[in-house]
Amino acid sequence: MRIAIPVCEGMLCPHFGRAEEFAIVDVINNKVTDVNHLTPPPHEPGVLPAWMHELRVDIIICSGMGPRAQAFFNQYGIRVIIGAPALPVEKTVSQYLAGVLPTGENVCDHH
């Protein structure tokens, strides 16, 4: 399983499209096996979903994302988990794997 997390200053970035980088976390048997921090391509509609698909991402954990962006990712079979708090990447992943990461509310600043 490969998880992508938008990152700003070492924490989960509340603004998905403005993330400085993405943590790409590989998980095998519920254990983190690898973490890479990658700079995303310039943000335009459809660019990040295609990029994540090329990286073989399975799940995105974020605070909020507009419905159109979620639909783009879903077309690639990438599951979007919204409502996650701004935590360090390691804590976000460990809480997700333990089933205790608070999620659900779409924290999205798009008007």
Summary of the structure (lengths in Angstrom):
residues: 111
radius of gyration: 12.6
end to end distance: 32.8
largest distance: 39.6
contacts: 324
relative contact order: 0.23
helix: 27%
strand: 29%
